[in-house]
């Protein structure tokens, strides 16, 4: 997510910082480079033009150019304008004073609408609500079954009447069901098409007019780039939407749709899907995202993720080990198991101030299968080997590989990865000592 843009802007601003005092020509040149970076990130051309115009107006004043830190001022202006483009603040779902709150999910087929319905339902369930999901897509093969499977995985009821009943009648039945069972939220998964057509728009419009949902959320596949913006504008013009959910943000290194959709439609991005797991749906915070794009980290989101997944007692224990540089392979395994619950490692690291782009973290990835392989290798070691990997000579590594059902290369790879993590931990401890971390504390510990 935004990886390419983040790398480009980081390079541009690092060069800018080296220049000291700035001239108006320096700022103009930097903005040309920023313009190209945004266009390469697939940001809408009109949005880019307006963005550059607004930044230039604020970045070429005499007061700024004569300031002691003009480069930092320019970066702050760019950050502020990125926030402005993406919507300034997080826009929450409007809850009805008189339950149930009705949320209607719309979008094209293949955008991840059904999965987003499940993720959103789980999000509200975790907040103490009692959602009901409605299978209103009667056209796509297995759409009803998919929603039922999702419902069983997250233990949330699904209302369906098969694929022979009109969607409007299904929705009417669902609202009666919610009233009877005390569901305070109703999430309606509507039908999509492979492209926008009159039939799709009429069906969605009819349901909207009939039930007057509190929120109409457009689910958009971030990976289709500029088409996502065009599609969002069409739905907003013809149906009327209240917000956007961008899915598959973890699969798009450019991220231009997120920087364009809100500006073009005037509707806020409310959530982003950042992975396949049903917990991988995040409220969209423009200010946090702007900081992440500029390599400033996103400590607040990191803390929120950690609070949901990390064992606090183990976190305190780990914090002490990081400070004392006594981090072992056993600690590594336990921390991998906990941190993996928070999401992909590259996403987590991108939230740490100054950690984005750190070469020590390049290609540091984890998934469930990999954690299982790592666990087998570490458990095949003796306590002394887990405590001090430097004693792992060639014969020991062969024995561990045999005992764990792996190859010697796998053992070597694990040891190298552990060395990278120790460097990261050393870097974190150094940031804490230098006061670069907020409050002088390791952010996702304690």
C-alpha positions in Angstrom: 0.0 0.0 0.0 1.6 3.3 -1.2 5.0 1.6 -1.3 6.1 3.1 -4.6 4.8 6.6 -3.7 6.4 6.4 -0.3 9.8 5.5 -1.8 9.7 8.2 -4.4 8.6 10.9 -1.9 11.2 9.8 0.6 14.0 10.2 -1.9 12.7 13.6 -3.1 12.4 15.0 0.5 15.8 13.6 1.6 17.4 15.5 -1.3 15.4 18.6 -0.4 16.7 18.5 3.2 20.3 18.6 2.1 19.8 21.9 0.3 19.5 24.1 3.4 18.1 27.4 2.3 15.6 27.1 -0.6 14.8 29.3 -3.6 11.4 29.5 -5.3 13.1 27.5 -8.2 14.1 24.8 -5.7 10.5 24.4 -4.6 9.2 24.4 -8.2 11.7 21.6 -9.1 10.7 19.6 -6.1 7.0 20.0 -6.9 7.7 18.8 -10.5 9.1 15.6 -9.0 6.2 15.2 -6.6 3.8 15.7 -9.5 5.5 12.8 -11.4 5.5 10.6 -8.3 1.7 11.2 -7.8 0.9 10.5 -11.5 3.0 7.3 -11.4 1.1 6.3 -8.3 -2.1 6.4 -10.4 -3.5 9.5 -8.8 -6.2 11.3 -10.9 -4.7 14.0 -13.1 -7.2 16.7 -11.9 -6.5 15.8 -8.3 -2.7 16.1 -8.9 -3.1 19.5 -10.6 -5.1 20.9 -7.7 -2.8 19.4 -5.2 0.4 20.9 -6.8 -1.4 24.3 -7.1 -2.4 24.3 -3.5 1.1 23.3 -2.2 2.9 25.8 -4.4 0.7 28.7 -3.2 1.7 27.8 0.4 5.3 26.8 -0.2 6.7 29.8 -2.1 5.9 32.6 0.4 8.8 34.8 1.4 8.4 33.8 5.1 8.8 30.1 4.4 11.8 30.5 2.1 13.6 32.6 4.8 12.8 30.2 7.6 15.5 28.1 9.4 13.9 24.8 8.3 12.3 25.5 4.9 12.5 21.8 3.8 10.6 20.7 6.9 8.0 23.4 6.2 7.5 22.2 2.7 7.1 18.6 3.9 4.5 19.7 6.4 2.6 21.6 3.7 2.6 18.4 1.5 1.4 16.4 4.4 -1.4 18.8 5.2 -2.5 18.8 1.6 -2.5 15.0 1.4 -4.8 15.0 4.4 -7.0 17.5 2.8 -7.3 15.4 -0.4 -8.1 12.2 1.6 -10.7 13.8 3.8 -9.1 15.4 6.8 -10.6 13.2 9.5 -11.9 9.6 9.9 -15.6 9.5 9.1 -17.4 7.0 11.2 -20.5 5.0 10.2 -23.7 7.0 11.2 -25.6 4.9 13.7 -29.4 5.2 13.9 -30.9 6.5 17.1 -33.6 3.9 16.6 -32.1 0.5 15.8 -31.5 -1.2 13.5 -28.8 0.8 11.6 -29.2 -0.3 8.0 -26.0 -0.4 5.8 -26.3 -1.2 2.1 -23.2 -2.5 0.4 -23.0 -1.7 -3.3 -20.4 -2.1 -6.1 -19.3 -4.1 -9.1 -18.9 -7.9 -9.1 -15.3 -8.9 -8.1 -14.7 -5.8 -5.9 -14.8 -7.9 -2.7 -18.2 -6.7 -1.7 -19.4 -9.9 0.0 -16.1 -10.3 1.9 -16.2 -6.7 2.9 -19.7 -7.2 4.3 -18.4 -10.0 6.5 -15.4 -7.9 7.6 -17.6 -5.0 8.5 -20.1 -7.1 10.4 -17.2 -8.6 12.4 -15.9 -5.0 13.0 -19.2 -4.0 14.6 -19.6 -7.3 16.5 -16.2 -6.6 18.1 -17.6 -3.3 19.2 -20.5 -4.9 21.0 -23.2 -4.8 18.3 -25.5 -7.6 17.1 -25.4 -7.5 13.3 -27.4 -9.4 10.7 -26.0 -10.0 7.2 -28.5 -10.2 4.3 -27.8 -12.2 1.2 -29.3 -9.9 -1.4 -27.2 -11.0 -4.4 -29.3 -13.6 -6.1 -27.5 -13.5 -9.5 -23.9 -14.5 -8.8 -23.4 -18.2 -8.4 -22.5 -19.2 -4.8 -22.9 -15.6 -3.5 -25.4 -16.7 -0.9 -23.3 -19.7 0.1 -20.2 -17.5 0.4 -22.0 -15.1 2.8 -23.3 -18.1 4.8 -19.7 -19.5 5.1 -18.4 -16.1 6.2 -21.3 -15.9 8.8 -20.4 -19.3 10.2 -16.7 -18.3 10.5 -17.5 -15.2 12.5 -20.6 -16.5 14.2 -22.9 -13.8 12.7 -26.4 -14.8 11.4 -27.2 -14.5 7.7 -30.7 -14.0 6.3 -31.4 -15.5 2.9 -34.4 -16.6 0.9 -32.7 -18.4 -1.9 -32.1 -17.0 -5.4 -35.7 -17.1 -6.7 -37.0 -14.2 -4.6 -36.7 -10.6 -5.6 -33.9 -8.7 -3.7 -36.4 -6.1 -2.5 -38.6 -8.8 -0.9 -35.5 -10.4 0.7 -34.6 -7.0 2.3 -38.1 -6.6 3.6 -38.0 -10.0 5.2 -34.5 -9.3 6.7 -35.8 -6.2 8.4 -38.6 -8.1 10.0 -36.1 -10.8 11.1 -33.9 -8.2 12.6 -36.8 -6.6 14.5 -37.8 -10.0 15.8 -34.3 -11.1 16.9 -33.1 -7.7 18.2 -30.3 -7.2 15.7 -29.2 -3.6 16.0 -27.4 -3.6 12.6 -28.4 -4.9 9.2 -25.8 -5.2 6.5 -27.2 -5.9 3.0 -24.9 -7.5 0.4 -26.5 -6.4 -2.9 -25.8 -7.8 -6.4 -23.0 -6.5 -8.6 -22.2 -6.7 -12.3 -19.0 -7.0 -14.3 -19.7 -3.4 -15.4 -22.1 -0.6 -14.7 -25.4 -1.0 -16.5 -29.0 0.2 -16.2 -30.3 -3.0 -14.5 -27.7 -2.8 -11.8 -28.4 0.9 -11.0 -32.2 0.4 -11.1 -32.1 -2.5 -8.7 -29.8 -0.7 -6.2 -31.8 2.5 -6.5 -35.1 0.7 -5.9 -33.8 -0.9 -2.7 -32.4 2.4 -1.5 -35.7 4.2 -2.1 -37.7 1.5 -0.4 -35.7 1.1 2.9 -33.9 4.5 3.2 -30.6 3.0 4.5 -28.6 5.0 7.0 -25.4 4.3 5.0 -24.8 3.3 1.4 -21.2 2.1 1.2 -19.5 1.6 -2.2 -17.0 -1.2 -2.2 -14.1 -0.4 -4.6 -11.2 -2.6 -5.7 -8.2 -0.4 -5.2 -6.2 -2.4 -7.7 -8.2 -1.3 -10.7 -6.7 2.2 -10.4 -8.3 5.1 -12.3 -11.3 2.8 -13.2 -12.0 2.8 -9.4 -12.4 6.6 -9.4 -14.6 6.5 -12.5 -16.8 3.8 -11.1 -17.1 5.6 -7.7 -18.3 8.8 -9.5 -20.9 6.9 -11.5 -22.4 5.2 -8.4 -22.4 8.5 -6.6 -24.1 10.3 -9.5 -26.7 7.7 -10.2 -27.4 6.1 -6.9 -25.9 8.3 -4.2 -23.4 6.9 -1.8 -22.4 7.9 1.8 -18.9 6.5 1.9 -16.3 4.2 0.3 -14.6 1.0 1.3 -11.4 0.4 -0.6 -10.5 -3.3 -0.8 -7.2 -5.0 -1.7 -5.1 -2.0 -0.6 -2.4 -4.5 0.5 -2.1 -5.6 -3.2 -1.7 -2.1 -4.7 1.8 -0.6 -4.3 0.6 2.6 -6.0 -2.5 3.5 -4.0 -3.7 6.3 -6.3 -7.3 5.3 -5.9 -7.3 6.3 -2.2 -5.8 9.7 -3.0 -8.4 10.3 -5.8 -11.7 8.7 -4.8 -12.7 11.1 -2.1 -11.7 14.2 -4.0 -13.6 13.2 -7.1 -16.8 12.0 -5.4 -16.7 14.3 -2.3 -17.5 11.2 -0.3 -15.2 9.9 2.5 -13.2 6.7 2.5 -14.5 5.1 5.6 -12.6 1.7 5.6 -9.7 0.0 3.8 -9.2 -3.7 3.4 -5.6 -4.5 4.0 -5.5 -8.3 3.8 -7.4 -11.5 3.3 -8.2 -12.2 7.0 -11.7 -11.2 8.2 -10.0 -8.9 10.8 -8.1 -7.1 8.0 -10.4 -4.1 7.7 -9.2 -0.8 9.1 -11.0 2.5 9.7 -9.4 5.0 7.3 -7.6 7.9 9.0 -6.4 10.5 6.4 -3.9 12.1 8.8 -2.4 8.8 9.7 -2.2 7.6 6.1 -0.5 10.9 5.0 2.1 10.4 7.7 2.6 6.8 6.6 3.0 7.9 3.0 5.7 10.4 4.0 7.6 7.8 6.1 6.6 9.4 9.4 4.9 6.3 10.7 1.5 5.7 12.2 2.0 4.9 15.9 -1.7 5.4 16.8 -2.8 2.6 14.4 0.0 0.4 15.6 -1.0 0.9 19.2 -4.6 0.1 18.4 -3.6 -3.1 16.6 -1.3 -4.1 19.4 -4.0 -3.6 22.1 -6.3 -6.0 20.3 -3.7 -8.8 19.7 -0.6 -8.5 22.0 -0.5 -10.2 25.4 0.3 -7.3 27.7 2.3 -9.3 30.2 4.5 -10.8 27.5 4.9 -7.3 26.0 6.3 -5.9 29.2 8.7 -8.8 29.5 9.8 -8.4 25.9 10.3 -4.7 26.4 12.9 -5.4 29.1 14.7 -7.9 26.9 14.9 -5.4 24.1 16.4 -2.8 26.5 18.9 -5.3 27.9 19.7 -6.8 24.4 18.8 -10.3 25.7 16.4 -11.2 22.9 16.6 -15.0 22.1 15.3 -17.3 19.4 12.6 -18.5 21.8 11.5 -14.9 22.3 11.7 -14.5 18.5 9.2 -17.4 18.0 6.8 -16.2 20.6 6.9 -12.6 19.2 6.4 -13.9 15.6 3.3 -15.8 16.8 1.8 -12.7 18.4 2.8 -10.1 15.9 1.5 -12.2 13.0 -2.0 -11.7 14.4 -1.6 -8.0 13.7 -1.0 -8.4 10.0 1.9 -8.6 7.5 5.2 -7.5 8.9 5.8 -4.9 6.2 2.5 -3.2 7.1 3.5 -3.2 10.8 7.0 -1.8 10.1 5.6 0.9 7.8 3.8 2.3 10.9 7.0 2.8 12.9 8.5 6.3 12.5 11.7 6.1 10.6 11.5 2.4 10.0 10.0 2.5 6.4 12.7 1.7 3.9 15.1 0.3 6.6 17.4 -2.1 4.6 17.6 -4.4 7.7 13.9 -5.1 7.3 13.9 -5.7 3.5 11.9 -8.8 2.7 11.1 -9.5 6.3 7.8 -11.4 5.8 5.8 -13.8 7.9 2.8 -16.0 7.2 1.1 -18.8 9.1 2.9 -21.6 7.2 6.3 -19.9 7.6 5.7 -19.5 11.4 5.0 -23.3 11.5 8.3 -24.0 9.8 10.2 -21.6 12.1 8.6 -23.2 15.1 9.7 -26.7 14.0 13.3 -25.5 13.5 13.5 -23.6 16.8 12.0 -26.6 18.7 14.7 -28.9 17.2 17.4 -26.8 18.9 18.8 -27.3 22.3 18.1 -24.6 25.0 21.7 -23.4 24.6 21.3 -23.0 20.8 18.1 -21.0 21.2 19.9 -18.8 23.7 23.0 -18.2 21.6 22.7 -18.9 17.8 26.3 -18.1 17.3 27.3 -21.6 18.4 25.4 -23.1 15.5 28.2 -24.6 13.4 27.7 -26.7 10.3 27.1 -30.1 12.1 24.6 -28.5 14.5 22.7 -27.0 11.6 22.5 -30.3 9.8 21.2 -32.0 13.0 18.5 -29.3 13.4 17.5 -29.6 9.7 17.0 -33.3 10.1 15.1 -33.0 13.4 12.7 -30.4 11.9 12.1 -32.0 8.5 13.7 -29.0 6.7 16.8 -28.1 4.8 20.1 -26.6 6.1 19.3 -23.6 3.9 16.1 -23.1 5.9 18.0 -23.1 9.2 20.5 -20.6 7.7 17.7 -18.4 6.5 16.1 -18.4 10.0 19.3 -17.4 11.7 19.9 -14.6 9.2 16.3 -13.4 9.7 16.8 -13.5 13.5 19.9 -11.3 13.0 17.8 -8.8 11.1 15.2 -8.7 13.9 17.9 -8.2 16.5 19.2 -5.2 14.5 15.6 -3.9 14.3 15.3 -4.3 18.1 18.6 -2.5 18.6 17.4 0.3 16.4 14.1 0.6 18.4 16.0 0.7 21.6 18.3 3.4 20.2 15.2 5.4 19.1 13.9 5.2 22.6 17.1 6.4 24.2 17.4 9.3 21.7 13.8 10.4 22.5 12.6 9.9 18.9 9.7 7.7 20.0 6.5 9.4 21.3 6.7 9.7 25.1 10.2 8.1 25.0 8.5 4.6 25.1 8.6 1.7 22.8 5.1 2.2 21.2 3.6 -1.3 21.0 5.0 -2.5 24.3 3.8 -1.9 27.8 
